[in-house]
Amino acid sequence: MEDWDAVDDRMNTEANLMAGSASDCALALKGLRKVFGDVVAVDGIDLEVRRGECFGLLGPNGAGKTTTIEICEGLTTADAGDVHLLGLDWRDAAAELRQRIGVQLQETQLPEKLTVEEILRLFRSFYRKGLAVEETIRMAQLEEKRKARIGTLSGGQKQRLAMACALVGDPDLLFLDEPTTGLDPQARRHLWDLVDQLRSAGRTIILTTHYMDEAEHLCDRVAIMDHGKMIALGTPNELIASVGGDHVVEFAITMQADGGPVDATTLTAIPGVQGHRVDAGLHQLSVVELHTTVPQIFAALDEMGLQPVEFRTHSATLEDVFVGLTGRNLRDE
């Protein structure tokens, strides 16, 4: 498996390239830090997000994603570090920034007796300029629910309404914090379609999620966070390539009478095997070519007197990147 120092090198190189054009920067964080009691929620983050990209913050619950976003949104004050949005600072341009950003919180509570149209007209009144209420209703695919009271909406419809409230001011920078958490698959896909449309229209979007498939589908680049630190940065394809193989082979083993322990050296010596690790008794091999490598894996295990069970393969994902960096699964608490 590729040395993870190479990931750090790419992160530093990309940061240097981005620093060369401040006008292309929608968000710049430098030395960002936030502590709650004994917990370091955000630990010295440096980051730049380009205008017009969909940027994802990926990590497990408690990684520091939401705290980072809340500092960027002006909802939480950092203990240290600098935050610039659209070239402005919350300390001296708060009123202007509120006119230029849109925010969808992880949980949005809206008055249940108001209708969809009424709440959007209310939110539109907060902005000097913005989109027509009719347009935001159309974008959120809520035409049939225009007169419906908020308390009657499904979870997915409420999430689309929260997105519409974030869009009604026609923001230059849009924050989406875990927008699909708790939604059924169909509702998630509807939100994905809307984000895809916004990205195609050139809006700058910052998205937090702990769903790796969501980040792979929606984001131009992602940063992986863990324990308040940014531990990887790049496009989804770049990070997945850093795993060291196109596929992951997973299996558990049952020991035969004449068998011994798994010889990891023998497995990694097989042509096409790039790395080996064990997670909760499950062996994981990074593999380049399945059709030539899998038969040799079976043969090697047989020679060791071992019987593989739960044998399965999958294409490498951001989940595998995270496991390779941290040794634990993406959604572990």
Residue pairs with C-beta under 8 A, 6 or more apart in sequence:
1 243
1 244
1 245
1 274
1 275
1 286
1 324
2 242
2 243
2 244
2 274
4 242
4 324
4 325
6 242
7 232
7 233
7 234
7 239
7 242
7 325
10 233
10 234
10 238
11 230
11 232
11 233
11 234
14 233
14 234
15 46
15 48
15 233
18 24
18 25
18 48
18 50
19 48
22 28
22 87
24 50
24 51
25 48
25 49
25 50
25 51
25 84
25 87
26 49
26 50
26 51
26 52
26 53
26 85
26 86
26 172
26 173
26 204
27 47
27 48
27 49
27 55
27 72
27 83
27 84
27 85
27 173
27 204
27 206
28 47
28 48
28 49
28 82
28 83
28 84
29 45
29 46
29 47
29 48
29 68
29 72
29 81
29 82
29 83
30 46
30 81
30 82
31 44
31 45
31 46
31 80
31 81
31 82
32 42
32 44
32 45
32 46
32 47
32 68
32 71
32 78
32 80
32 81
32 82
32 83
33 40
33 42
33 43
33 44
33 45
33 78
33 79
33 80
33 81
34 40
34 41
34 42
34 64
34 67
34 71
34 76
34 78
34 79
35 41
35 79
40 227
40 228
41 64
41 67
41 228
42 64
42 67
42 68
42 71
42 78
42 228
43 64
43 227
43 228
43 229
44 81
44 229
45 64
45 68
45 81
45 225
45 228
45 229
45 230
46 230
47 223
47 230
47 233
49 55
49 204
49 206
50 204
51 204
52 202
52 203
52 204
53 204
53 205
53 220
53 221
54 195
54 198
54 199
54 204
54 205
54 207
54 218
54 219
54 220
55 204
55 205
55 206
55 207
55 219
55 220
55 221
55 222
55 223
56 206
56 207
56 208
56 209
56 214
56 215
56 218
56 219
56 221
56 222
56 223
57 65
57 68
57 69
57 206
57 207
57 208
57 209
57 222
57 223
57 225
58 65
58 208
58 209
58 210
58 212
58 215
58 222
58 223
58 224
58 225
58 318
58 322
58 330
59 65
59 210
59 224
59 225
59 226
59 322
59 330
60 210
60 226
60 322
60 328
60 329
60 330
60 331
60 332
60 333
61 210
61 331
61 333
62 333
63 210
63 225
63 226
63 227
63 228
64 225
64 227
64 228
64 229
65 177
65 208
65 210
65 225
66 106
66 177
66 178
66 208
67 76
68 225
69 175
69 177
69 206
69 208
70 76
71 77
71 78
71 83
72 83
72 85
72 175
72 206
73 101
73 103
73 175
74 90
74 94
74 97
74 98
82 89
83 89
83 90
85 97
85 100
85 101
85 173
86 97
86 100
86 101
86 172
86 173
88 96
88 97
88 100
90 97
99 127
99 128
99 169
100 169
100 171
100 172
100 173
101 171
101 172
101 173
101 174
101 175
102 166
102 167
102 168
102 169
102 171
102 173
102 174
102 175
103 166
103 174
103 175
103 177
104 159
104 162
104 163
104 165
104 166
104 174
104 175
104 176
104 177
104 179
105 162
105 177
106 177
106 178
106 181
108 158
108 162
108 165
110 119
110 150
110 158
110 161
110 162
110 165
111 119
111 150
112 149
112 150
112 151
113 149
113 150
113 151
114 122
114 149
114 150
115 146
115 147
115 148
115 149
115 150
116 137
116 142
116 145
116 146
116 147
116 148
116 150
116 153
116 161
117 133
117 137
117 146
117 147
119 150
119 161
119 165
120 133
120 136
120 137
120 161
120 164
120 165
120 168
121 133
123 165
123 168
123 169
124 130
124 131
124 133
124 136
124 168
124 169
126 169
127 168
127 169
127 170
129 169
129 170
130 168
130 169
130 170
131 139
131 167
131 168
131 169
131 170
133 168
136 164
136 167
136 168
137 143
137 146
137 164
139 164
139 167
139 194
139 197
140 160
140 161
140 163
140 164
140 167
140 194
141 160
141 190
141 194
142 157
142 160
142 161
142 164
145 153
145 157
150 158
150 161
153 161
154 187
155 182
155 183
155 184
155 187
156 183
156 184
156 186
156 187
156 188
156 190
156 191
159 179
159 180
159 183
159 187
159 191
160 190
160 191
160 194
162 179
163 176
163 179
163 191
163 194
166 174
166 175
166 176
167 174
167 198
171 203
172 203
172 204
173 204
173 206
174 198
174 203
174 204
174 205
174 206
175 206
176 195
176 205
176 206
176 207
176 208
177 208
178 208
178 209
178 210
179 191
179 195
179 207
179 209
180 187
180 188
180 191
180 192
180 209
180 211
180 214
181 210
183 191
188 214
192 214
192 217
192 218
195 205
195 207
195 218
196 218
198 205
199 205
199 218
199 220
207 214
207 215
207 218
207 219
209 215
210 330
210 331
212 317
212 318
212 319
212 322
212 330
213 317
215 222
215 236
215 318
216 236
216 240
216 317
216 318
219 236
220 235
221 233
221 234
221 235
221 236
222 233
222 234
222 235
222 236
222 239
222 318
223 230
223 232
223 233
224 230
224 231
224 232
224 233
224 239
224 318
224 321
224 322
224 325
225 231
226 322
226 325
226 326
231 325
231 326
232 239
232 242
232 321
232 325
234 242
236 318
239 318
239 321
240 316
240 317
240 318
240 320
240 321
242 321
242 324
243 274
243 275
243 286
243 316
243 320
243 321
243 324
244 274
244 275
244 286
245 272
245 273
245 274
245 275
245 285
245 286
245 287
245 288
245 316
246 287
246 288
246 289
246 315
246 316
247 286
247 287
247 288
247 290
247 313
247 314
247 315
247 316
248 284
248 285
248 286
248 287
248 313
248 314
248 315
248 316
248 320
249 284
249 285
249 287
249 290
249 293
249 294
249 297
249 311
249 312
249 313
250 282
250 283
250 284
250 285
250 310
250 311
250 312
250 313
250 314
251 282
251 283
251 308
251 309
251 310
251 311
251 312
252 281
252 282
252 283
252 308
252 309
252 310
253 262
253 283
253 301
253 306
253 307
253 308
253 309
254 306
254 307
254 309
255 305
255 306
255 307
256 305
256 306
256 307
257 305
258 305
259 304
259 305
259 306
259 307
260 304
260 305
262 283
262 301
262 304
262 306
263 304
264 276
266 300
266 303
266 304
267 273
267 276
267 283
267 285
267 297
267 300
268 274
268 275
268 276
268 285
270 293
270 296
270 297
270 300
271 292
271 293
271 296
272 287
272 288
272 289
272 292
272 293
272 296
273 285
273 286
273 287
273 288
273 293
273 297
274 285
274 286
274 287
274 288
275 285
275 286
275 324
276 283
276 284
276 285
276 286
277 283
277 284
277 323
277 324
277 327
278 284
279 323
279 327
279 328
279 329
282 310
284 320
284 323
285 297
286 316
286 320
287 293
287 294
287 313
290 313
294 313
297 308
298 308
301 307
301 308
318 330
319 329
319 330
322 328
322 329
322 330
323 329
323 330
